[in-house]
Amino acid sequence: MARKEKIEAGFEKAGLPTARRHVFLCTGPDCCDPEAGQAAWDELKRRLKDSGLPVMRTKAACFRVCHGGPWLVVYPDGIWYGEMTAKRVSRIVTEHLGEGRPVKEWIAQVHPLEPADEPDRDGRPPRR
């Protein structure tokens, strides 16, 4: 398989062509016990696989919010949830990712990212 085909296969496996959201989970070690972070990650992987939702997932070691984790952020919504447990992750997958209803009592911050303007003709990002 050629390099480009391998890359395309990787995008396909990650769910990029159909993704509607991307979930990032910080698993510590600074914001939480790494075992708690891993338990939340394992539940997130399992629930997303079982649900078949068009959601990509990424595990991170640090969001630079070094307290109150594990942290989970949902994009493009920009909704940040702290103190993730397997039980909380399960509810977020069902209600927020599945039904489109964020779990209000666990929201720590909301900061959606705005779409970037078009790059210039040389591919450089726009100036702000």
C-alpha positions in Angstrom: 0.0 0.0 0.0 1.4 3.4 -1.0 2.0 6.2 1.6 -1.0 8.2 0.5 -3.3 5.2 0.7 -2.1 4.4 4.2 -2.8 7.9 5.3 -6.3 7.8 3.8 -6.9 4.4 5.5 -5.8 5.9 8.8 -8.3 8.8 8.4 -11.0 6.3 7.5 -10.2 4.2 10.6 -10.3 7.3 12.8 -13.7 8.1 11.5 -12.8 11.4 9.9 -15.0 11.2 6.9 -18.2 10.9 8.9 -17.3 12.7 12.2 -19.6 15.4 13.5 -17.8 15.9 16.8 -14.3 15.3 18.2 -13.9 14.4 21.9 -10.6 14.9 23.7 -10.0 13.4 27.1 -7.1 14.4 29.4 -6.0 11.4 31.4 -3.5 13.1 33.7 -1.2 12.7 35.5 -1.2 16.3 36.8 -5.0 16.9 36.9 -6.0 13.5 38.2 -4.8 10.0 39.2 -3.8 8.3 35.9 -5.8 5.2 36.9 -9.0 7.4 37.0 -8.1 9.0 33.6 -7.5 5.5 32.1 -10.8 4.2 33.5 -12.7 7.2 31.9 -10.8 6.6 28.6 -11.7 2.9 28.5 -15.4 3.8 29.1 -15.3 6.5 26.4 -13.8 4.1 23.8 -16.2 1.3 24.7 -19.3 3.6 24.6 -18.4 5.3 21.4 -17.7 2.0 19.7 -20.9 0.4 20.9 -23.0 3.5 20.0 -21.7 3.9 16.5 -21.9 7.7 16.9 -20.0 9.8 14.3 -17.6 11.0 17.0 -13.8 10.9 16.9 -11.8 10.5 20.1 -8.4 11.5 21.2 -6.5 10.8 24.5 -4.3 13.5 25.8 -1.8 13.7 28.7 -2.3 17.3 29.5 -4.7 20.2 28.8 -2.7 22.5 31.1 -5.7 22.6 33.5 -3.8 20.8 36.3 -6.7 20.4 38.7 -10.2 18.9 38.6 -9.6 16.2 36.0 -9.9 14.0 34.2 -11.0 16.6 31.7 -13.2 16.0 28.6 -13.8 18.6 25.9 -16.3 18.2 23.0 -15.7 20.1 19.8 -17.0 21.9 17.8 -19.3 22.7 20.8 -16.3 23.7 23.0 -17.9 22.3 26.1 -15.5 21.3 28.9 -16.4 18.7 31.5 -14.2 18.0 34.6 -14.0 15.2 37.1 -14.8 12.6 34.5 -15.6 9.1 35.8 -16.8 6.1 33.8 -20.4 6.9 34.9 -20.2 10.5 33.8 -18.6 9.6 30.5 -21.4 7.1 29.9 -24.1 9.8 30.5 -22.2 12.4 28.3 -22.0 9.9 25.4 -25.8 9.2 25.7 -27.1 12.7 26.3 -24.6 15.1 24.8 -23.1 13.1 21.9 -26.1 10.9 21.2 -29.0 13.3 21.9 -27.4 16.7 21.4 -28.2 17.8 25.0 -25.1 18.8 27.0 -25.1 17.7 30.6 -25.5 21.2 32.1 -24.7 20.3 35.8 -21.2 19.1 34.8 -20.2 21.9 32.4 -17.1 23.7 33.7 -16.6 26.0 30.7 -18.0 26.7 27.2 -15.7 28.0 24.5 -16.6 27.0 21.0 -14.0 27.5 18.3 -15.0 29.8 15.5 -14.3 28.6 12.0 -11.1 30.1 10.5 -11.4 32.5 7.6 -10.1 31.3 4.3 -6.3 31.1 4.0 -4.7 33.3 1.4 -3.8 32.0 -2.1 -0.4 30.8 -0.8 -2.1 28.8 2.0 -1.1 31.2 4.8 -3.7 31.7 7.5 -5.6 35.1 7.5 -4.2 37.9 9.6 -6.4 39.0 12.5 
